[in-house]
Amino acid sequence: MKVKKICCIGAGYVGGPTMSVIAQKCPDITVTIVDINEQRIAAWNDSDLSKLPVYEPGLAGVVAEARGRNLFFSTDVDTAIADADMVFISVNTPTKTYGKGKGMAADLKFIELCARQIAAASKSDKIIVEKSTLPVRTAEALKSILHNTGSGVNFHILSNPEFLAEGTAIEDLHDPDRVLIGGENAEAVQALVDVYASWVPRERILTTNLWSSELSKLTANAFLAQRVSSINAISELCERTGANVDEVARAIGTDSRIGPKFLKASVGFGGSCFQKDILNLVYIARSYGLQEVAHYWEQVITMNDHQKHRFADNIVQTMYNTVSGKKITFLGWAFKKDTNDTRESAAIYVADALLSEEASIVVYDPKVTAEQVYADLDYLGTRTPAENRRLVSVVGDPYDAAERAHAIAVLTEWDEFKTYDWHRIKDHMMKPAFVFDGRKLLSGSKLDELGFQYYAIGE
Ligand SMILES: NC(=O)c1ccc[n+]([C@@H]2O[C@H](COP(=O)([O-])OP(=O)(O)OC[C@H]3O[C@@H](n4cnc5c(N)ncnc54)[C@H](O)[C@@H]3O)[C@@H](O)[C@H]2O)c1
């Protein structure tokens, strides 16, 4: 079984970069990425590569190389499905906002719609690949929908979760720690192994059964998030005891059993995946009656929420217990550096808490638009869109953002923040000039020397 044509449903942060890299590395395979969002597809097709809907270092170069050669972006979902031998499902699987499992379970309505559309549009046998992150045993539901079409078309279902990290997606895709493929049909598994083997060493392509593959993705995200919550829990203890969380992280991270990665204390993790995937894991555990397992993983989220609130509370307390009418500058809105993705960003929740205290907030982020900042705040529904626009402004220059500010809060670890003329910034701020560093990004000693009142998590 040799794959010649791939269709990917969903041109988002995963579908766009992963399929662009497959097209780049496999010039003999035609890859068509489809989406129902016309604006998104138009942006992927924009001749100006700075307008691609996803910002990732290196992505524009990959798209420039493959687009129009063997990489295509389209809204014609049915045609792309019908033509393909292999169909990736890479649509969003957000937390349910209604009904049973509200606020916990993954909303699989987009996945089911894809399955029904694949069933209706297919005239020839296909391999269907779950690229989205899904609850364990979702493949069973897909099978049931696809195998009951009565069309005589055969489908093989594979699970191939994506482990890329936003901000380093292209690097991760070019040189993955591993590729995971779960499936029952050996020929179908081999067909997908062969695609990746064009550039990934064979020993890094792991094959498992379907359920292990589905569950491994949720487990990987749960473990990663757990490390962040673990070090953040210690950061609060450091603040009370005079220990320094960076020193503790270094001391434990040199233990080869622990390792140094994901031990940076911060205002809390964000992103579209960690919270949703852990909630989903908790929901699944509970649905099997495993209360202790559910409770154990739920604590990772509890700790993360606490860290965001604690950061906002500390700003208010330090600024003499009131921020009403005070201008607070946010450096960064994206959930991490090198991405324009703001989903579940800590900045949103810290802003919401400070706005409830009637602060006025000015946001500067190198890659996030004003529309996105307002959309994120409006989505919370805490106050009216008009109120959000009255209290929050978004500017395109960091020095303008800090002009006459009472405090600066660092919410994203963008490298450029380190290179600013902090002397100039302080001169134009209200005094005392506070800096609350939610990412432990800046040099505390340098800022102290310049006369800032500098606060970092875990010190
Ligand atoms: N973002 C990450 O870092 C990351 C990493 C690994 C895995 N994942 C998983 O990958 C999946 C996709 O995540 P994402 O960040 O790319 O989401 P996204 O929201 O950026 O993109 C999903 C896209 O799917 C499209 N879509 C939805 N239903 C559709 C349909 N029926 N037909 C055609 N298009 C449809 C949407 O319009 C959207 O553009 C999720 O399950 C997520 O958990 C994400």
The ligand as an SDF file (V2000), in Angstrom:
LIG
                    3D

 44 48  0  0  0  0  0  0  0  0999 V2000
   -2.0940   23.0580   19.0130 N   0  0  0  0  0  0  0  0  0  0  0  0
   -1.2250   22.1520   19.4250 C   0  0  0  0  0  0  0  0  0  0  0  0
   -0.1300   22.4650   19.8590 O   0  0  0  0  0  0  0  0  0  0  0  0
   -1.5730   20.6810   19.3690 C   0  0  0  0  0  0  0  0  0  0  0  0
   -0.5540   19.7380   19.5400 C   0  0  0  0  0  0  0  0  0  0  0  0
   -0.8710   18.3960   19.4530 C   0  0  0  0  0  0  0  0  0  0  0  0
   -2.1750   18.0110   19.2090 C   0  0  0  0  0  0  0  0  0  0  0  0
   -3.1530   18.9380   19.0730 N   0  0  0  0  0  0  0  0  0  0  0  0
   -4.5070   18.4790   18.7760 C   0  0  0  0  0  0  0  0  0  0  0  0
   -4.7430   18.6200   17.3830 O   0  0  0  0  0  0  0  0  0  0  0  0
   -6.1220   18.9490   17.1400 C   0  0  0  0  0  0  0  0  0  0  0  0
   -6.2170   20.2310   16.3420 C   0  0  0  0  0  0  0  0  0  0  0  0
   -5.6560   21.2870   17.1030 O   0  0  0  0  0  0  0  0  0  0  0  0
   -5.3320   22.7000   16.4600 P   0  0  0  0  0  0  0  0  0  0  0  0
   -4.5720   23.4570   17.4950 O   0  0  0  0  0  0  0  0  0  0  0  0
   -4.7420   22.5230   15.1090 O   0  0  0  0  0  0  0  0  0  0  0  0
   -6.8230   23.2900   16.3130 O   0  0  0  0  0  0  0  0  0  0  0  0
   -7.2790   24.5360   15.4470 P   0  0  0  0  0  0  0  0  0  0  0  0
   -8.5230   25.0380   16.0630 O   0  0  0  0  0  0  0  0  0  0  0  0
   -6.1320   25.4670   15.2360 O   0  0  0  0  0  0  0  0  0  0  0  0
   -7.6290   23.9200   14.0070 O   0  0  0  0  0  0  0  0  0  0  0  0
   -8.6970   23.0620   13.7460 C   0  0  0  0  0  0  0  0  0  0  0  0
   -9.2850   23.4200   12.3900 C   0  0  0  0  0  0  0  0  0  0  0  0
  -10.2480   22.4340   12.0490 O   0  0  0  0  0  0  0  0  0  0  0  0
  -11.2620   23.0570   11.2790 C   0  0  0  0  0  0  0  0  0  0  0  0
  -12.4540   22.2120   11.2430 N   0  0  0  0  0  0  0  0  0  0  0  0
  -13.2810   21.8770   12.2650 C   0  0  0  0  0  0  0  0  0  0  0  0
  -14.2630   21.0700   11.8380 N   0  0  0  0  0  0  0  0  0  0  0  0
  -14.0690   20.8770   10.5180 C   0  0  0  0  0  0  0  0  0  0  0  0
  -14.7480   20.1300    9.5060 C   0  0  0  0  0  0  0  0  0  0  0  0
  -15.8140   19.3890    9.8060 N   0  0  0  0  0  0  0  0  0  0  0  0
  -14.2720   20.1800    8.2420 N   0  0  0  0  0  0  0  0  0  0  0  0
  -13.1880   20.9160    7.9460 C   0  0  0  0  0  0  0  0  0  0  0  0
  -12.4890   21.6310    8.8530 N   0  0  0  0  0  0  0  0  0  0  0  0
  -12.9290   21.6110   10.1210 C   0  0  0  0  0  0  0  0  0  0  0  0
  -11.4640   24.3780   11.9910 C   0  0  0  0  0  0  0  0  0  0  0  0
  -12.0860   25.3200   11.1170 O   0  0  0  0  0  0  0  0  0  0  0  0
  -10.0260   24.7570   12.3370 C   0  0  0  0  0  0  0  0  0  0  0  0
   -9.4250   25.5870   11.3690 O   0  0  0  0  0  0  0  0  0  0  0  0
   -6.7760   19.0220   18.5120 C   0  0  0  0  0  0  0  0  0  0  0  0
   -7.3530   17.7850   18.8080 O   0  0  0  0  0  0  0  0  0  0  0  0
   -5.5970   19.2630   19.4450 C   0  0  0  0  0  0  0  0  0  0  0  0
   -5.8360   18.7840   20.7380 O   0  0  0  0  0  0  0  0  0  0  0  0
   -2.8670   20.2690   19.1240 C   0  0  0  0  0  0  0  0  0  0  0  0
  1  2  1  0
  2  3  2  0
  2  4  1  0
  4  5  1  0
  4 44  2  0
  5  6  2  0
  6  7  1  0
  7  8  2  0
  8  9  1  0
  8 44  1  0
  9 10  1  0
  9 42  1  0
 10 11  1  0
 11 12  1  0
 11 40  1  0
 12 13  1  0
 13 14  1  0
 14 15  2  0
 14 16  1  0
 14 17  1  0
 17 18  1  0
 18 19  2  0
 18 20  1  0
 18 21  1  0
 21 22  1  0
 22 23  1  0
 23 24  1  0
 23 38  1  0
 24 25  1  0
 25 26  1  0
 25 36  1  0
 26 27  1  0
 26 35  1  0
 27 28  2  0
 28 29  1  0
 29 30  1  0
 29 35  2  0
 30 31  1  0
 30 32  2  0
 32 33  1  0
 33 34  2  0
 34 35  1  0
 36 37  1  0
 36 38  1  0
 38 39  1  0
 40 41  1  0
 40 42  1  0
 42 43  1  0
M  CHG  2   8   1  16  -1
M  END
$$$$
